[in-house]
Amino acid sequence: MIHNMKLCKMPFEAVRAGNKKIEMRLYDEKRRKFSVNDTLVFTSNEKGEQIITEIKALHVFDSFMQLYGAFSARELGYSERDAKNASYTDMYEYYSKEDEKKYGVVGIEISLKNDV
């Protein structure tokens, strides 16, 4: 199955470079349809470019705090410079604490896909 998601510039570039291994999202109805080996296409919010990835694993947690505790900042897509300031509270720019509590969260483990 093929799924589509949008990404801001910095996380998009981290995925393209192969540095971002875990995409963090709410575990809502859309993400509950994801399965290992599915194709996940990321589209850049900035330029509309696309990156094709494969879902390697789904890591489900109750909170972003737990998710951040399970992976390194680099795996989550933070640059070496920003890694020391990485915080799960960054996710509240995108999602409410109420939705986090309602749905839980998922770390979508990805790898770049060579074929379309």
C-alpha positions in Angstrom: 0.0 0.0 0.0 1.2 3.6 -0.7 0.7 6.4 1.8 1.4 10.1 1.4 2.6 12.6 4.0 3.9 16.2 3.8 7.1 17.3 5.5 8.6 20.7 6.2 12.0 21.6 4.7 14.4 20.5 7.4 12.9 17.0 8.1 12.5 16.5 4.4 16.2 17.2 3.8 17.1 14.9 6.7 15.1 12.0 5.1 16.6 12.7 1.7 20.1 12.5 3.2 19.3 9.2 4.9 19.8 10.7 8.4 16.2 10.8 9.6 15.2 7.2 10.3 12.1 7.8 12.4 9.1 10.0 11.4 7.0 11.0 14.4 3.3 11.3 14.1 0.1 10.9 16.1 -1.2 7.3 15.9 -4.5 8.4 14.5 -6.8 6.7 12.1 -4.6 7.5 9.1 -1.5 6.1 10.7 -3.2 3.0 12.0 -3.6 1.9 8.3 0.2 1.8 7.9 2.0 -1.6 7.8 5.6 -2.8 7.6 6.8 -2.9 4.0 4.3 -0.3 2.9 5.6 2.6 0.7 5.5 6.0 2.3 5.9 9.0 -0.1 7.0 12.3 1.6 6.2 15.5 -0.3 8.1 18.7 0.6 5.9 21.6 1.7 8.3 24.0 0.2 9.0 22.7 -3.4 6.6 19.8 -3.9 9.6 17.4 -4.4 9.0 13.8 -3.3 11.0 11.1 -1.6 9.9 7.4 -1.6 10.6 5.4 1.5 9.6 2.0 2.9 8.2 1.4 6.3 10.5 -0.9 8.2 8.7 -0.8 11.6 6.0 0.9 13.6 6.9 1.9 17.2 3.8 2.8 19.2 4.0 4.8 22.4 1.6 6.7 24.7 3.5 9.9 24.4 6.1 11.9 22.4 8.2 11.9 25.6 8.4 8.1 25.5 9.1 8.1 21.7 11.9 10.6 22.2 13.3 8.4 25.0 13.5 5.4 22.7 15.6 6.9 19.9 18.6 9.2 19.4 18.0 12.8 18.3 19.9 12.0 15.1 17.5 9.1 14.3 14.6 11.5 14.8 16.1 13.9 12.2 17.9 16.5 14.3 21.1 17.8 13.0 24.3 17.2 14.9 24.2 20.9 16.0 20.6 20.7 17.1 20.7 17.3 18.7 21.6 18.5 22.2 18.5 20.7 22.3 16.1 18.1 20.9 13.0 17.8 23.0 9.7 16.0 22.7 8.0 19.4 23.4 8.9 20.3 19.8 6.0 18.1 18.7 3.5 20.3 20.4 4.1 22.8 17.6 2.2 20.4 15.4 -0.1 18.4 17.7 -2.1 19.1 20.8 -1.5 17.3 24.1 -5.2 16.3 24.0 -4.7 14.6 20.6 -1.5 12.9 21.9 -3.5 11.5 24.8 -6.4 10.5 22.6 -4.5 8.7 19.9 -1.0 7.9 21.3 2.0 8.4 19.0 4.0 6.4 16.5 7.6 6.4 15.4 7.5 5.3 11.7 10.9 3.7 11.0 11.7 4.3 7.4 14.4 3.6 4.8 14.9 5.2 1.4 13.5 3.1 -1.4 15.6 2.8 -4.6 12.7 2.0 -7.0 9.4 3.8 -7.7 
